[in-house]
Amino acid sequence: MKYALIGCGRISVNHITAAKENKLEVVGLCDIVPANIQIMLDKAGYPLDGMPIYEDYKKMLAEQKPELVAIATESGKHAQIAIDCIDAGCNVIIEKPIALSIEDAEAIVSHAEK
């Protein structure tokens, strides 16, 4: 399964490790601070190995067409990113909290149901 990670901060090490342990094909890593990607990979003990890195998750979605995306950004950005990923045809894993408001959480669920 083609997997991408959006947000490469503190918790992202767990996500990339789980992806590798489950033999997912990591097709892209995205963070608005590109240096965070290398820091995360170093902590996880994985080489970058020419993996595509992005600062713009929408560009990554369009170019890599992942089937599964983990969203590990700051919480206030989860809802819009999740909706964009769903629109791109991706399954999503959203780091907690799913959103900062009930309205945003319901929008994600509603969007996924469609």
All heavy atoms as an XYZ file, in Angstrom:
857
protein
N       0.841     -1.168      0.000
C       0.000      0.000      0.000
C       0.891      1.237      0.000
O       1.843      1.320      0.765
C      -0.914     -0.013      1.223
C      -1.794      1.222      1.338
S      -2.954      1.168      2.715
C      -4.220      0.161      1.992
N       0.558      2.197     -0.852
C       1.323      3.439     -0.947
C       0.934      4.363      0.210
O      -0.232      4.714      0.372
C       1.047      4.106     -2.284
C       1.605      3.331     -3.474
C       1.146      3.879     -4.793
C       1.712      5.268     -5.027
N       1.416      5.773     -6.375
N       1.934      4.752      0.984
C       1.736      5.498      2.235
C       2.506      6.804      2.197
O       3.632      6.860      1.706
C       2.236      4.628      3.396
C       2.323      5.304      4.732
C       1.237      5.322      5.586
C       3.507      5.903      5.144
C       1.323      5.925      6.836
C       3.604      6.508      6.399
C       2.505      6.513      7.232
O       2.598      7.113      8.458
N       1.887      7.850      2.750
C       2.568      9.133      2.891
C       2.308      9.679      4.289
O       1.284      9.376      4.915
C       2.073     10.123      1.836
N       3.228     10.495      4.747
C       3.137     11.099      6.076
C       3.164     12.608      5.933
O       4.054     13.160      5.274
C       4.314     10.618      6.936
C       4.474     11.214      8.322
C       3.251     10.940      9.192
C       5.737     10.654      8.984
N       2.183     13.255      6.537
C       2.118     14.717      6.534
C       2.339     15.186      7.964
O       1.542     14.881      8.860
C       0.758     15.228      6.005
C       0.520     14.738      4.584
C       0.715     16.759      6.066
C      -0.863     15.054      4.035
N       3.425     15.907      8.174
C       3.804     16.381      9.505
C       4.873     15.476     10.078
O       4.622     14.299     10.342
N       6.073     15.999     10.237
C       7.205     15.172     10.669
C       7.797     15.664     11.981
O       9.009     15.741     12.147
C       8.256     15.118      9.553
S       7.653     14.272      8.093
N       6.930     15.970     12.922
C       7.364     16.397     14.253
C       7.557     15.212     15.176
O       7.791     14.080     14.749
N       7.416     15.476     16.450
C       7.728     14.520     17.518
C       7.048     13.156     17.359
O       7.687     12.125     17.462
C       7.338     15.166     18.851
C       7.523     14.343     20.059
C       7.234     15.142     21.332
N       6.150     16.110     21.190
C       4.886     15.917     21.590
N       4.560     14.796     22.178
N       3.976     16.836     21.420
N       5.747     13.112     17.098
C       5.012     11.848     17.044
C       5.232     11.095     15.733
O       4.949      9.900     15.641
C       3.505     12.088     17.307
C       2.792     10.785     17.680
C       2.844     12.746     16.102
C       3.207     10.205     18.997
N       5.762     11.758     14.739
C       5.911     11.150     13.412
C       6.834      9.939     13.402
O       6.695      9.058     12.555
C       6.395     12.185     12.400
O       7.691     12.645     12.743
N       7.764      9.875     14.342
C       8.662      8.722     14.428
C       7.841      7.438     14.585
O       8.131      6.419     13.949
C       9.671      8.879     15.587
C      10.465      7.601     15.809
C      10.591     10.055     15.337
N       6.800      7.496     15.405
C       5.945      6.327     15.596
C       5.231      5.942     14.305
O       5.072      4.762     14.003
C       4.911      6.583     16.693
C       5.539      6.810     18.048
O       6.695      6.502     18.282
N       4.770      7.382     18.959
N       4.803      6.930     13.550
C       4.078      6.666     12.310
C       4.993      6.038     11.252
O       4.607      5.064     10.600
C       3.447      7.956     11.765
C       2.289      8.418     12.583
N       1.016      7.949     12.390
C       2.214      9.307     13.604
C       0.197      8.530     13.253
N       0.907      9.360     14.006
N       6.183      6.578     11.067
C       7.073      6.039     10.034
C       7.567      4.647     10.438
O       7.715      3.762      9.594
C       8.237      7.016      9.708
C       8.884      6.654      8.375
C       9.273      7.054     10.799
C       8.036      6.895      7.176
N       7.782      4.435     11.728
C       8.199      3.122     12.201
C       7.098      2.083     11.954
O       7.373      0.983     11.460
C       8.573      3.177     13.699
O       9.667      4.098     13.858
C       8.979      1.810     14.225
N       5.862      2.439     12.254
C       4.738      1.525     12.014
C       4.576      1.246     10.524
O       4.303      0.104     10.123
C       3.454      2.113     12.590
N       4.757      2.257      9.702
C       4.646      2.069      8.250
C       5.695      1.074      7.763
O       5.392      0.164      6.986
C       4.797      3.405      7.529
N       6.918      1.234      8.219
C       7.989      0.327      7.804
C       7.760     -1.088      8.340
O       7.931     -2.064      7.617
C       9.353      0.847      8.276
C       9.798      2.102      7.562
C      10.159      1.796      6.137
C      10.905      2.958      5.528
N      11.330      2.684      4.166
N       7.353     -1.207      9.605
C       7.116     -2.529     10.200
C       5.984     -3.265      9.490
O       5.975     -4.490      9.432
C       6.815     -2.397     11.694
C       8.034     -2.052     12.513
C       7.727     -1.796     13.976
O       6.537     -1.828     14.384
O       8.692     -1.556     14.726
N       5.025     -2.514      8.959
C       3.895     -3.118      8.255
C       4.122     -3.203      6.756
O       3.193     -3.464      5.996
C       2.612     -2.357      8.583
C       2.145     -2.653      9.991
O       1.617     -3.716     10.254
N       2.391     -1.725     10.910
N       5.352     -2.953      6.352
C       5.779     -3.083      4.956
C       4.963     -2.232      3.984
O       4.682     -2.636      2.856
C       5.780     -4.549      4.540
C       6.762     -5.380      5.354
C       6.756     -6.820      4.946
C       7.727     -7.689      5.698
N       8.027     -7.435      7.048
N       4.592     -1.032      4.448
C       3.935     -0.088      3.553
C       4.996      0.547      2.658
O       6.148      0.708      3.064
C       3.209      0.999      4.355
C       2.096      0.507      5.283
C       1.508      1.682      6.055
C       1.015     -0.230      4.519
N       4.603      0.909      1.469
C       5.506      1.580      0.533
C       5.440      3.084      0.810
O       4.461      3.742      0.459
C       5.082      1.290     -0.907
C       5.922      1.995     -1.941
C       5.364      1.863     -3.348
O       4.344      1.176     -3.552
O       5.964      2.479     -4.243
N       6.450      3.609      1.471
C       6.459      5.039      1.808
C       6.807      5.816      0.543
O       7.915      5.704      0.018
C       7.450      5.342      2.950
C       7.422      6.825      3.285
C       7.126      4.496      4.184
N       5.828      6.585      0.046
C       6.012      7.290     -1.227
C       6.228      8.791     -1.057
O       6.531      9.478     -2.033
C       4.831      7.044     -2.194
C       4.743      5.570     -2.557
C       3.517      7.552     -1.616
N       6.091      9.299      0.158
C       6.326     10.725      0.352
C       6.258     11.127      1.809
O       5.522     10.536      2.598
N       7.060     12.116      2.131
C       7.087     12.712      3.460
C       6.922     14.208      3.289
O       7.538     14.804      2.402
C       8.411     12.415      4.159
C       8.756     10.935      4.330
C      10.185     10.786      4.824
C       7.780     10.261      5.279
N       6.100     14.819      4.140
C       5.814     16.237      3.979
C       5.874     16.962      5.316
O       5.332     16.490      6.319
C       4.415     16.400      3.369
S       3.937     18.112      3.094
N       6.535     18.107      5.308
C       6.546     19.000      6.454
C       6.860     20.399      5.948
O       7.654     20.547      5.009
C       7.605     18.575      7.483
C       7.359     19.199      8.843
O       7.632     20.397      9.016
O       6.860     18.483      9.737
N       6.248     21.414      6.555
C       6.516     22.784      6.116
C       7.922     23.227      6.492
O       8.412     24.225      5.976
C       5.450     23.782      6.630
C       5.383     23.773      8.151
C       4.091     23.475      6.018
C       4.492     24.848      8.744
N       8.559     22.468      7.374
C       9.968     22.695      7.715
C      10.727     21.446      7.260
O      10.773     20.443      7.984
C      10.155     22.935      9.228
C      11.625     23.144      9.566
C       9.301     24.106      9.702
N      11.300     21.462      6.054
C      11.938     20.260      5.504
C      12.986     19.615      6.415
O      13.136     18.391      6.405
C      12.566     20.756      4.200
C      11.754     21.943      3.820
C      11.346     22.579      5.123
N      13.663     20.395      7.217
C      14.681     19.832      8.117
C      14.060     18.857      9.113
O      14.726     17.924      9.576
C      15.411     20.948      8.861
N      12.770     19.031      9.430
C      12.104     18.115     10.359
C      12.059     16.691      9.816
O      12.059     15.731     10.581
C      10.668     18.579     10.643
C      10.621     19.803     11.527
O      11.608     20.180     12.151
N       9.469     20.437     11.568
N      12.018     16.564      8.507
C      11.941     15.241      7.896
C      13.205     14.448      8.199
O      13.140     13.291      8.631
C      11.687     15.345      6.378
C      10.315     15.994      6.141
C      11.796     13.984      5.705
C      10.039     16.387      4.703
N      14.359     15.043      7.997
C      15.617     14.342      8.269
C      15.775     14.056      9.751
O      16.228     12.966     10.127
C      16.813     15.138      7.752
C      18.112     14.363      7.822
C      18.085     13.095      6.978
O      17.856     13.140      5.781
N      18.304     11.937      7.603
N      15.373     14.987     10.602
C      15.451     14.761     12.050
C      14.607     13.554     12.437
O      15.038     12.688     13.196
C      15.007     16.032     12.817
C      16.022     17.162     12.603
C      14.811     15.740     14.299
C      15.532     18.529     13.044
N      13.381     13.479     11.896
C      12.482     12.364     12.190
C      13.079     11.047     11.708
O      13.074     10.053     12.433
C      11.126     12.616     11.531
C      10.097     11.523     11.740
S      10.037     10.252     10.451
C       9.671     11.189      8.998
N      13.611     11.024     10.495
C      14.200      9.798      9.960
C      15.415      9.359     10.773
O      15.606      8.162     11.010
C      14.566      9.977      8.490
C      13.383     10.070      7.527
C      13.859     10.454      6.130
C      12.588      8.779      7.497
N      16.225     10.330     11.197
C      17.388      9.997     12.034
C      16.937      9.336     13.339
O      17.509      8.332     13.761
C      18.222     11.240     12.329
C      18.985     11.751     11.120
O      19.095     11.011     10.106
O      19.453     12.914     11.172
N      15.899      9.908     13.970
C      15.390      9.343     15.229
C      14.825      7.946     15.021
O      14.944      7.090     15.888
C      14.312     10.252     15.820
C      14.842     11.526     16.428
C      13.719     12.366     16.987
C      14.254     13.675     17.551
N      13.169     14.539     18.028
N      14.203      7.720     13.876
C      13.606      6.417     13.579
C      14.639      5.418     13.074
O      14.356      4.226     12.983
C      12.487      6.575     12.558
N      15.818      5.909     12.710
C      16.859      5.030     12.213
C      16.679      4.606     10.766
O      17.104      3.519     10.379
N      16.048      5.460      9.966
C      15.827      5.153      8.549
C      16.535      6.171      7.680
O      16.479      7.368      7.950
C      14.335      5.173      8.209
C      13.551      4.109      8.928
C      12.620      4.450      9.887
C      13.746      2.762      8.641
C      11.899      3.468     10.559
C      13.038      1.778      9.304
C      12.116      2.143     10.257
O      11.418      1.178     10.919
N      17.158      5.718      6.612
C      17.791      6.663      5.680
C      16.743      7.303      4.774
O      15.672      6.733      4.546
C      18.727      5.770      4.869
C      18.061      4.428      4.892
C      17.382      4.332      6.243
N      17.044      8.460      4.278
C      16.140      9.146      3.357
C      16.084      8.413      2.019
O      15.024      8.291      1.416
C      16.585     10.604      3.161
C      15.673     11.496      2.341
C      14.271     11.542      2.919
C      16.245     12.899      2.259
N      17.217      7.883      1.567
C      17.278      7.063      0.346
C      16.534      7.644     -0.843
O      15.831      6.930     -1.561
C      16.745      5.651      0.618
C      17.746      4.784      1.348
O      18.939      5.128      1.366
O      17.328      3.761      1.920
N      16.631      8.938     -1.060
C      16.016      9.547     -2.233
C      14.504      9.613     -2.198
O      13.862      9.877     -3.212
N      13.916      9.361     -1.045
C      12.471      9.429     -0.916
C      11.988     10.843     -1.204
O      12.599     11.806     -0.762
C      12.055      9.027      0.497
C      10.557      8.956      0.685
S      10.126      8.449      2.351
C      11.098      6.972      2.535
N      10.894     10.981     -1.949
C      10.387     12.327     -2.233
C       9.952     13.050     -0.952
O       9.246     12.479     -0.124
C       9.173     12.066     -3.130
C       9.385     10.711     -3.703
C      10.133      9.946     -2.638
N      10.440     14.262     -0.816
C      10.032     15.087      0.323
C       9.333     16.336     -0.208
O       9.652     16.833     -1.289
C      11.212     15.450      1.245
C      12.286     16.239      0.506
C      11.818     14.195      1.861
C      13.328     16.828      1.430
N       8.396     16.810      0.581
C       7.558     17.927      0.162
C       7.339     18.903      1.304
O       7.316     18.522      2.465
C       6.173     17.413     -0.280
C       6.204     16.546     -1.500
C       6.430     15.178     -1.407
C       6.005     17.089     -2.763
C       6.462     14.374     -2.530
C       6.032     16.295     -3.896
C       6.264     14.941     -3.775
O       6.291     14.150     -4.891
N       7.135     20.166      0.919
C       6.663     21.181      1.848
C       5.168     21.427      1.642
O       4.509     21.971      2.511
C       7.421     22.495      1.640
C       8.881     22.421      2.031
C       9.607     23.734      1.793
O       9.138     24.773      2.312
O      10.629     23.714      1.085
N       4.640     21.011      0.508
C       3.242     21.224      0.131
C       2.551     19.863      0.004
O       2.826     19.108     -0.926
C       3.195     21.979     -1.205
C       1.803     22.252     -1.717
O       0.829     21.640     -1.208
O       1.670     23.065     -2.644
N       1.673     19.570      0.941
C       1.032     18.252      0.923
C       0.122     18.052     -0.284
O      -0.026     16.934     -0.770
C       0.267     17.982      2.232
C      -1.011     18.767      2.414
C      -2.229     18.261      1.947
C      -1.021     19.983      3.064
C      -3.409     18.962      2.121
C      -2.187     20.691      3.244
C      -3.387     20.179      2.770
O      -4.559     20.880      2.939
N      -0.479     19.118     -0.784
C      -1.348     18.974     -1.962
C      -0.529     18.538     -3.183
O      -0.989     17.711     -3.979
C      -2.092     20.270     -2.249
C      -3.153     20.575     -1.212
C      -3.860     21.873     -1.529
C      -4.888     22.201     -0.461
N      -5.563     23.469     -0.726
N       0.669     19.064     -3.305
C       1.548     18.650     -4.402
C       1.934     17.178     -4.222
O       1.946     16.414     -5.190
C       2.793     19.539     -4.432
C       3.732     19.222     -5.563
C       4.914     20.179     -5.608
C       5.827     19.816     -6.774
N       6.997     20.665     -6.842
N       2.226     16.780     -2.999
C       2.574     15.390     -2.736
C       1.416     14.465     -3.093
O       1.615     13.427     -3.733
C       2.961     15.190     -1.267
C       3.343     13.755     -0.935
S       3.760     13.495      0.802
C       2.145     13.686      1.565
N       0.198     14.837     -2.700
C      -0.970     14.014     -3.015
C      -1.133     13.854     -4.516
O      -1.386     12.755     -5.011
C      -2.236     14.630     -2.419
C      -2.332     14.682     -0.889
C      -3.564     15.469     -0.469
C      -2.330     13.293     -0.289
N      -0.968     14.954     -5.251
C      -1.143     14.918     -6.705
C      -0.063     14.091     -7.393
O      -0.348     13.334     -8.323
C      -1.150     16.341     -7.260
N       1.178     14.226     -6.939
C       2.288     13.545     -7.602
C       2.431     12.077     -7.188
O       2.745     11.230     -8.015
C       3.599     14.281     -7.326
C       3.673     15.629     -8.020
C       4.988     16.355     -7.785
O       5.880     15.828     -7.075
O       5.122     17.474     -8.314
N       2.221     11.783     -5.924
C       2.488     10.431     -5.412
C       1.256      9.543     -5.341
O       1.377      8.326     -5.297
C       3.157     10.505     -4.036
C       4.487     11.222     -4.048
C       5.494     10.570     -4.971
O       5.554      9.353     -5.103
N       6.298     11.388     -5.627
N       0.082     10.146     -5.273
C      -1.178      9.402     -5.217
C      -1.162      8.285     -4.163
O      -1.410      7.109     -4.463
C      -1.535      8.855     -6.582
C      -1.699      9.957     -7.612
C      -2.168      9.463     -8.934
C      -2.290     10.524     -9.999
N      -2.073     11.894     -9.717
N      -0.898      8.649     -2.901
C      -0.878      7.628     -1.852
C      -2.274      7.053     -1.615
O      -3.286      7.713     -1.850
C      -0.375      8.382     -0.629
C      -0.719      9.805     -0.885
C      -0.638      9.987     -2.372
N      -2.298      5.824     -1.148
C      -3.558      5.178     -0.789
C      -3.910      5.426      0.674
O      -5.075      5.379      1.056
C      -3.452      3.681     -1.032
C      -3.202      3.332     -2.491
C      -2.723      1.913     -2.646
O      -1.490      1.695     -2.568
O      -3.588      1.039     -2.837
N      -2.888      5.653      1.484
C      -3.053      5.880      2.916
C      -2.150      7.033      3.328
O      -0.973      7.052      2.971
C      -2.676      4.612      3.697
C      -2.666      4.704      5.218
C      -4.071      5.003      5.750
C      -2.134      3.414      5.820
N      -2.717      7.973      4.070
C      -1.949      9.121      4.553
C      -2.131      9.230      6.063
O      -3.259      9.173      6.564
C      -2.415     10.440      3.887
C      -1.695     11.639      4.490
C      -2.197     10.393      2.387
N      -1.030      9.394      6.774
C      -1.083      9.697      8.201
C      -0.902     11.203      8.357
O       0.022     11.789      7.773
C       0.003      8.951      8.958
N      -1.785     11.807      9.126
C      -1.749     13.250      9.359
C      -1.265     13.471     10.783
O      -1.960     13.141     11.752
C      -3.130     13.886      9.131
C      -3.603     13.607      7.704
C      -3.088     15.386      9.435
C      -5.059     13.936      7.450
N      -0.068     14.030     10.909
C       0.557     14.235     12.218
C       1.013     15.680     12.364
O       2.060     15.954     12.934
C       1.720     13.261     12.399
N       0.222     16.585     11.828
C       0.531     18.008     11.917
C      -0.003     18.571     13.225
O      -0.600     17.840     14.023
C      -0.136     18.770     10.757
O      -1.555     18.603     10.868
C       0.347     18.277      9.410
N       0.143     19.879     13.407
C      -0.484     20.500     14.569
C      -2.004     20.325     14.454
O      -2.566     20.311     13.355
C      -0.087     21.969     14.682
C      -0.443     22.805     13.477
C       0.129     24.208     13.539
O       1.325     24.363     13.233
O      -0.625     25.118     13.907
N      -2.649     20.158     15.581
C      -4.054     19.763     15.623
C      -4.995     20.681     14.848
O      -5.949     20.212     14.232
C      -4.529     19.687     17.078
O      -3.755     18.756     17.789
N      -4.743     21.966     14.851
C      -5.631     22.907     14.185
C      -5.677     22.754     12.673
O      -6.566     23.302     12.017
N      -4.774     22.010     12.108
C      -4.732     21.818     10.654
C      -5.303     20.473     10.209
O      -5.453     20.218      9.024
C      -3.298     21.969     10.151
C      -2.720     23.346     10.466
C      -1.463     23.602      9.713
C      -0.849     24.923     10.085
N      -1.512     26.083      9.577
N      -5.635     19.595     11.144
C      -6.083     18.249     10.811
C      -7.294     18.216      9.886
O      -7.316     17.446      8.921
C      -6.415     17.456     12.078
C      -5.225     17.078     12.883
N      -5.335     16.403     14.082
C      -3.890     17.274     12.696
C      -4.136     16.183     14.586
N      -3.236     16.718     13.769
N      -8.305     19.014     10.183
C      -9.572     18.915      9.441
C      -9.388     19.201      7.955
O      -9.799     18.397      7.113
C     -10.615     19.850     10.049
N      -8.778     20.313      7.616
C      -8.644     20.662      6.198
C      -7.739     19.674      5.467
O      -8.039     19.274      4.342
C      -8.114     22.085      6.014
C      -8.124     22.536      4.564
C      -9.530     22.486      3.961
O     -10.443     23.119      4.466
N      -9.695     21.735      2.876
N      -6.664     19.275      6.107
C      -5.766     18.307      5.469
C      -6.495     16.981      5.248
O      -6.393     16.379      4.179
C      -4.479     18.112      6.294
C      -3.668     19.409      6.312
C      -3.650     16.965      5.739
C      -2.489     19.395      7.277
N      -7.254     16.533      6.247
C      -7.995     15.275      6.110
C      -8.987     15.351      4.963
O      -9.079     14.422      4.146
C      -8.714     14.941      7.418
N      -9.717     16.443      4.859
C     -10.693     16.611      3.775
C      -9.978     16.614      2.428
O     -10.434     15.972      1.474
C     -11.544     17.869      4.015
C     -12.505     17.610      5.186
C     -12.298     18.283      2.754
C     -13.223     18.838      5.706
N      -8.851     17.292      2.334
C      -8.088     17.309      1.074
C      -7.590     15.903      0.711
O      -7.608     15.512     -0.458
C      -6.912     18.279      1.157
C      -7.350     19.735      1.227
O      -8.492     20.053      0.811
O      -6.542     20.566      1.696
N      -7.159     15.143      1.710
C      -6.688     13.777      1.460
C      -7.843     12.885      1.003
O      -7.686     12.094      0.067
C      -6.042     13.197      2.712
S      -4.435     13.917      3.128
N      -8.986     13.016      1.645
C     -10.161     12.233      1.249
C     -10.545     12.581     -0.183
O     -10.821     11.696     -0.996
C     -11.320     12.457      2.236
C     -10.965     11.866      3.603
C     -12.623     11.869      1.690
C     -11.867     12.317      4.733
N     -10.530     13.881     -0.511
C     -10.840     14.310     -1.877
C      -9.869     13.720     -2.887
O     -10.237     13.482     -4.043
C     -10.814     15.841     -1.992
C     -12.043     16.498     -1.407
O     -13.059     15.804     -1.166
O     -11.996     17.729     -1.186
N      -8.639     13.478     -2.450
C      -7.620     12.908     -3.340
C      -7.723     11.383     -3.419
O      -6.917     10.740     -4.080
C      -6.226     13.326     -2.876
N      -8.695     10.802     -2.711
C      -8.910      9.364     -2.777
C      -8.135      8.554     -1.758
O      -8.018      7.339     -1.893
N      -7.622      9.219     -0.737
C      -6.808      8.542      0.271
C      -7.628      8.101      1.478
O      -8.583      8.770      1.865
C      -5.723      9.478      0.804
S      -4.654     10.168     -0.443
N      -7.199      7.013      2.073
C      -7.632      6.661      3.415
C      -6.764      7.492      4.352
O      -5.613      7.806      4.007
C      -7.410      5.173      3.678
C      -8.277      4.320      2.787
O      -9.478      4.279      2.948
N      -7.656      3.656      1.829
N      -7.286      7.840      5.523
C      -6.509      8.685      6.421
C      -6.430      8.114      7.830
O      -7.360      7.479      8.310
C      -7.055     10.136      6.486
C      -6.946     10.830      5.151
C      -8.484     10.181      6.972
N      -5.284      8.353      8.419
C      -5.066      8.150      9.844
C      -4.788      9.547     10.382
O      -3.900     10.241      9.867
C      -3.836      7.252     10.107
C      -4.052      5.864      9.535
C      -3.520      7.206     11.602
C      -2.793      5.001      9.534
N      -5.548      9.961     11.382
C      -5.389     11.315     11.915
C      -4.915     11.219     13.355
O      -5.564     10.590     14.191
C      -6.708     12.107     11.846
C      -7.254     12.116     10.417
C      -6.502     13.532     12.372
C      -8.660     12.678     10.291
N      -3.795     11.852     13.618
C      -3.276     11.907     14.978
C      -4.294     12.648     15.847
O      -4.985     13.554     15.385
C      -1.918     12.630     14.969
C      -1.182     12.616     16.270
C      -0.874     11.224     16.799
O      -0.388     10.368     16.034
O      -1.114     11.005     18.004
N      -4.413     12.259     17.088
C      -5.380     12.899     17.981
C      -4.951     14.311     18.357
O      -3.746     14.566     18.394
C      -5.604     12.047     19.211
C      -4.373     11.908     20.093
C      -4.620     10.994     21.250
C      -3.338     10.987     22.062
N      -3.171      9.916     22.936
N      -5.876     15.177     18.579
C      -7.311     15.011     18.367
C      -7.639     15.092     16.878
O      -6.913     15.716     16.110
C      -7.925     16.188     19.121
C      -6.896     17.267     19.020
C      -5.569     16.542     19.069
N      -8.750     14.467     16.498
C      -9.142     14.475     15.090
C      -9.323     15.911     14.592
O      -9.009     16.216     13.453
C     -10.417     13.634     14.859
C     -10.714     13.493     13.372
C     -11.595     14.199     15.617
C     -11.832     12.531     13.044
N      -9.831     16.785     15.456
C     -10.041     18.200     15.114
C     -10.178     18.977     16.415
O     -10.290     18.390     17.490
C     -11.289     18.348     14.258
N     -10.206     20.297     16.283
C     -10.326     21.134     17.475
C     -11.757     21.551     17.778
O     -12.004     22.204     18.788
C      -9.434     22.374     17.340
C      -7.937     22.092     17.323
C      -7.147     23.389     17.238
C      -7.509     21.295     18.553
N     -12.678     21.178     16.904
C     -14.083     21.479     17.166
C     -14.937     20.307     16.708
O     -14.537     19.540     15.827
C     -14.518     22.754     16.420
O     -14.568     22.516     15.021
N     -16.107     20.199     17.306
C     -17.058     19.161     16.904
C     -17.444     19.361     15.447
O     -17.557     18.393     14.689
C     -18.308     19.188     17.813
C     -17.938     18.821     19.251
C     -19.405     18.267     17.279
C     -17.409     17.422     19.434
N     -17.606     20.612     15.044
C     -17.992     20.910     13.662
C     -16.954     20.388     12.672
O     -17.305     19.782     11.656
C     -18.210     22.415     13.463
C     -19.386     22.987     14.215
C     -19.095     23.268     15.697
O     -17.902     23.291     16.117
O     -20.073     23.437     16.438
N     -15.679     20.627     12.963
C     -14.622     20.139     12.074
C     -14.567     18.614     12.061
O     -14.392     17.999     11.014
C     -13.257     20.710     12.468
C     -13.063     22.142     12.017
O     -13.879     22.660     11.226
O     -12.071     22.756     12.470
N     -14.729     17.995     13.225
C     -14.718     16.524     13.294
C     -15.887     15.955     12.504
O     -15.719     14.987     11.747
C     -14.773     16.064     14.752
N     -17.048     16.549     12.646
C     -18.217     16.084     11.900
C     -18.037     16.295     10.401
O     -18.479     15.471      9.597
C     -19.483     16.779     12.401
C     -19.902     16.281     13.781
C     -21.073     17.051     14.374
O     -21.416     18.150     13.880
O     -21.642     16.551     15.364
N     -17.360     17.380     10.021
C     -17.104     17.629      8.599
C     -16.201     16.549      8.012
O     -16.434     16.093      6.884
C     -16.480     19.014      8.409
N     -15.206     16.122      8.765
C     -14.324     15.056      8.291
C     -15.124     13.767      8.106
O     -15.043     13.111      7.061
C     -13.153     14.818      9.278
C     -12.231     16.033      9.334
C     -12.367     13.560      8.887
C     -11.240     15.986     10.489
N     -15.894     13.401      9.113
C     -16.669     12.159      9.059
C     -17.675     12.226      7.920
O     -17.803     11.287      7.130
C     -17.364     11.891     10.404
C     -18.326     10.710     10.303
C     -16.315     11.632     11.497
N     -18.377     13.338      7.796
C     -19.358     13.506      6.741
C     -18.707     13.402      5.365
O     -19.236     12.752      4.450
C     -20.063     14.853      6.900
O     -20.839     15.155      5.779
N     -17.568     14.033      5.224
C     -16.845     14.010      3.946
C     -16.417     12.580      3.601
O     -16.515     12.168      2.443
C     -15.638     14.940      4.039
C     -15.237     15.548      2.762
N     -15.908     16.595      2.189
C     -14.236     15.247      1.915
C     -15.332     16.913      1.053
N     -14.313     16.105      0.864
N     -15.952     11.859      4.583
C     -15.517     10.475      4.359
C     -16.688      9.583      3.964
O     -16.551      8.695      3.133
C     -14.824      9.934      5.597
N     -17.834      9.825      4.561
C     -19.017      9.004      4.259
C     -19.490      9.197      2.824
O     -20.035      8.279      2.231
C     -20.146      9.317      5.229
C     -19.860      8.815      6.627
C     -20.900      9.212      7.654
O     -21.660     10.182      7.417
O     -20.946      8.554      8.706
N     -19.279     10.387      2.288
C     -19.686     10.664      0.909
C     -18.808      9.915     -0.046
O     -19.108      9.507     -1.088
C     -19.626     12.161      0.609
C     -20.649     12.959      1.352
C     -20.496     14.431      1.048
C     -21.427     15.233      1.950
N     -21.242     16.652      1.822
